[in-house]
């Protein structure tokens, strides 16, 4: 006999969505804060390498692994994170 089970998935309503810009193939990694944070990435935008670098660097900085909702092949991306926007920005400004 099967019992009812409940599986809890993170809801997009509890996740913060943040729009960012990326500039791949730069000489060094840096972040420029503004209305839309801009990330200068060292990897080229080939085979998703720049996206992987963005997510790995953000995980290292934020202590939380964000995800890309949209813009996988664009320089403008929409990210999701469990952090609120103020915490996200505060951690980036500390670089």
Backbone bond lengths (Angstrom), bond angles and torsions (degrees), N, CA, C in turn:
res aa  C-N    CA-C-N  psi(-1)  N-CA   C-N-CA  omega(-1)  CA-C   N-CA-C  phi
1 X - - - 1.447 - - 1.536 108.99 -
2 X 1.296 116.60 129.04 1.462 122.21 179.87 1.518 110.23 -87.60
3 X 1.298 114.77 138.27 1.458 119.87 175.58 1.518 109.02 -99.88
4 X 1.300 115.20 157.74 1.472 119.26 176.51 1.516 109.39 -64.52
5 X 1.281 115.94 133.73 1.464 119.84 174.72 1.516 108.67 -124.87
6 X 1.286 114.49 149.36 1.461 120.23 -179.72 1.510 108.54 -120.23
7 X 1.294 115.52 123.92 1.449 121.54 176.26 1.515 106.90 -107.52
8 X 1.315 115.89 127.34 1.462 120.52 -177.93 1.515 108.96 -104.95
9 X 1.313 115.92 120.65 1.455 122.49 177.02 1.518 108.29 -108.91
10 X 1.333 117.15 145.32 1.467 118.10 175.48 1.523 109.77 -60.55
11 X 1.285 115.22 136.74 1.465 120.90 -179.16 1.518 109.53 -95.57
12 X 1.336 115.48 143.95 1.460 118.41 176.25 1.524 110.53 -63.37
13 X 1.339 117.80 -23.22 1.456 119.32 -179.66 1.520 111.53 -69.80
14 X 1.345 118.04 -23.00 1.460 120.75 178.51 1.526 111.06 -94.79
15 X 1.309 117.74 -3.65 1.457 122.10 -179.57 1.527 108.82 -98.59
16 X 1.318 115.97 146.73 1.455 121.66 176.53 1.522 108.82 -93.26
17 X 1.319 116.09 135.07 1.460 121.10 176.50 1.525 108.49 -103.60
18 X 1.341 115.40 130.04 1.456 121.03 -177.34 1.519 109.37 -131.09
19 X 1.320 116.41 132.35 1.463 122.21 177.96 1.525 108.93 -92.52
20 X 1.338 116.06 133.36 1.468 121.25 179.59 1.524 109.66 -136.08
21 X 1.332 115.08 162.14 1.461 122.11 172.20 1.515 107.41 -113.93
22 X 1.329 116.60 150.17 1.466 120.46 175.24 1.526 109.37 -129.79
23 X 1.315 114.57 148.29 1.462 122.35 175.32 1.527 106.11 -127.07
24 X 1.339 117.43 100.49 1.462 119.78 -178.69 1.530 112.43 -77.87
25 X 1.334 115.33 168.65 1.468 123.71 174.30 1.535 112.17 60.88
26 X 1.340 116.33 47.92 1.466 121.46 177.15 1.527 109.32 -104.43
27 X 1.307 116.11 163.80 1.463 120.17 -176.76 1.525 112.58 -71.72
28 X 1.336 117.89 -26.33 1.459 121.03 178.48 1.524 110.42 -151.70
29 X 1.327 115.76 157.71 1.455 121.03 177.53 1.524 109.39 -79.17
30 X 1.315 115.74 133.01 1.461 120.44 171.95 1.519 109.13 -157.10
31 X 1.325 114.45 163.65 1.464 121.56 -179.24 1.516 107.98 -124.02
32 X 1.318 115.52 132.97 1.462 122.35 176.53 1.525 106.87 -113.78
33 X 1.312 116.20 115.46 1.458 119.74 -177.51 1.528 110.41 -84.69
34 X 1.304 115.58 146.31 1.446 123.82 178.60 1.512 107.70 -174.62
35 X 1.310 116.62 -162.23 1.460 120.04 176.83 1.525 109.71 -54.41
36 X 1.334 115.80 -42.56 1.455 122.37 176.23 1.529 107.22 -122.40
37 X 1.344 118.31 111.19 1.467 119.52 -178.86 1.529 111.78 -56.02
38 X 1.344 116.20 140.62 1.459 121.24 -179.79 1.523 108.78 -117.32
39 X 1.324 115.57 128.39 1.455 122.26 -178.68 1.522 109.56 -109.38
40 X 1.331 115.58 125.42 1.456 121.99 175.48 1.527 106.54 -96.41
41 X 1.324 116.17 114.77 1.465 122.09 -173.41 1.521 110.90 -107.12
42 X 1.317 116.29 148.60 1.463 120.96 -178.81 1.525 112.64 -80.99
43 X 1.327 117.82 -30.26 1.468 120.82 -177.40 1.521 112.42 -80.29
44 X 1.317 114.46 153.06 1.456 120.73 174.82 1.528 109.58 -76.98
45 X 1.313 115.44 158.06 1.459 120.83 179.00 1.523 109.80 -85.10
46 X 1.320 115.73 61.76 1.463 121.72 179.14 1.514 108.88 -124.74
47 X 1.316 116.74 130.77 1.466 122.62 177.84 1.524 112.77 54.96
48 X 1.311 117.52 32.38 1.459 122.03 176.22 1.521 115.25 74.48
49 X 1.337 117.78 10.81 1.475 119.79 -177.26 1.527 112.18 -63.89
50 X 1.312 118.74 -38.92 1.465 120.99 179.14 1.533 110.34 -66.85
51 X 1.322 117.93 -38.58 1.462 121.42 177.48 1.528 110.85 -63.35
52 X 1.328 116.80 -42.79 1.462 121.01 179.38 1.530 109.80 -63.47
53 X 1.338 116.51 -42.92 1.464 119.68 177.93 1.527 110.37 -61.08
54 X 1.330 117.16 -45.06 1.467 121.08 179.61 1.523 110.72 -57.09
55 X 1.330 117.10 -49.93 1.460 120.54 -177.53 1.524 112.01 -66.63
56 X 1.322 117.96 -40.36 1.465 120.83 178.75 1.521 111.81 -65.05
57 X 1.318 116.69 -43.25 1.473 120.13 179.84 1.525 110.97 -66.45
58 X 1.333 116.38 -41.87 1.462 119.26 178.85 1.530 111.02 -64.65
59 X 1.320 116.98 -39.19 1.461 119.80 178.03 1.527 110.43 -61.52
60 X 1.320 116.52 -41.48 1.456 121.67 178.92 1.533 111.65 -64.86
61 X 1.313 117.37 -40.71 1.464 122.62 -177.45 1.526 111.46 -75.94
62 X 1.331 115.96 -45.48 1.457 121.18 -171.79 1.527 114.17 -87.65
63 X 1.333 116.01 -24.78 1.458 118.94 -172.63 1.517 111.96 76.58
64 X 1.309 116.59 14.95 1.461 124.05 -178.96 1.520 107.73 -143.68
65 X 1.331 117.41 135.60 1.465 120.88 -179.64 1.528 109.21 -86.67
66 X 1.339 117.68 109.22 1.465 119.50 176.38 1.528 110.03 -77.42
67 X 1.299 116.19 171.31 1.453 121.88 175.42 1.514 109.57 -129.74
68 X 1.318 116.25 156.81 1.460 120.86 176.86 1.520 107.75 -95.73
69 X 1.318 116.16 119.72 1.464 121.44 178.23 1.523 109.70 -84.08
70 X 1.324 116.24 -46.61 1.464 120.56 179.87 1.525 109.46 -149.04
71 X 1.324 115.47 160.58 1.452 121.36 178.95 1.509 113.51 93.50
72 X 1.320 117.23 25.06 1.462 120.92 -178.79 1.529 112.59 -55.97
73 X 1.315 117.40 -31.55 1.467 121.05 -178.73 1.524 111.44 -115.94
74 X 1.312 115.79 23.12 1.459 121.27 -177.98 1.524 109.59 -125.21
75 X 1.327 116.11 161.06 1.463 119.47 175.78 1.515 111.48 -81.39
76 X 1.314 117.19 -14.91 1.467 121.89 174.48 1.518 107.40 -103.98
77 X 1.321 115.76 126.84 1.454 120.79 -174.95 1.518 110.33 -129.59
78 X 1.326 114.99 152.06 1.448 121.52 172.29 1.520 106.25 -111.10
79 X 1.335 115.85 120.30 1.453 121.88 -179.10 1.516 110.19 -105.97
80 X 1.320 115.80 156.36 1.460 121.02 171.82 1.526 107.30 -121.66
81 X 1.328 115.36 141.97 1.452 121.31 178.67 1.522 109.20 -149.24
82 X 1.316 115.90 155.55 1.465 119.58 178.24 1.525 111.22 -82.41
83 X 1.345 117.58 -8.94 1.461 121.47 176.85 1.527 110.24 -80.11
84 X 1.330 116.90 150.86 1.460 118.50 173.95 1.535 108.13 -77.27
85 X 1.313 116.64 163.25 1.466 120.77 -173.71 1.525 112.74 -62.57
86 X 1.324 117.71 -37.46 1.471 120.23 179.75 1.533 111.16 -63.61
87 X 1.318 117.15 -42.74 1.463 121.28 178.85 1.523 110.08 -65.69
88 X 1.330 116.92 -42.56 1.465 122.20 178.09 1.525 109.99 -56.25
89 X 1.319 117.35 -50.74 1.462 122.27 -178.30 1.532 112.03 -67.05
90 X 1.327 117.01 -39.60 1.470 120.72 -179.35 1.536 110.41 -63.09
91 X 1.312 117.28 -41.34 1.468 120.32 -179.83 1.532 111.24 -67.86
92 X 1.329 117.07 -35.64 1.477 120.03 178.53 1.526 110.88 -72.51
93 X 1.310 117.77 -36.31 1.470 120.55 -178.91 1.524 111.60 -69.26
94 X 1.320 117.49 -19.19 1.452 121.22 179.65 1.513 113.79 -78.60
95 X 1.335 118.25 2.11 1.470 120.76 -178.78 1.514 111.34 -79.60
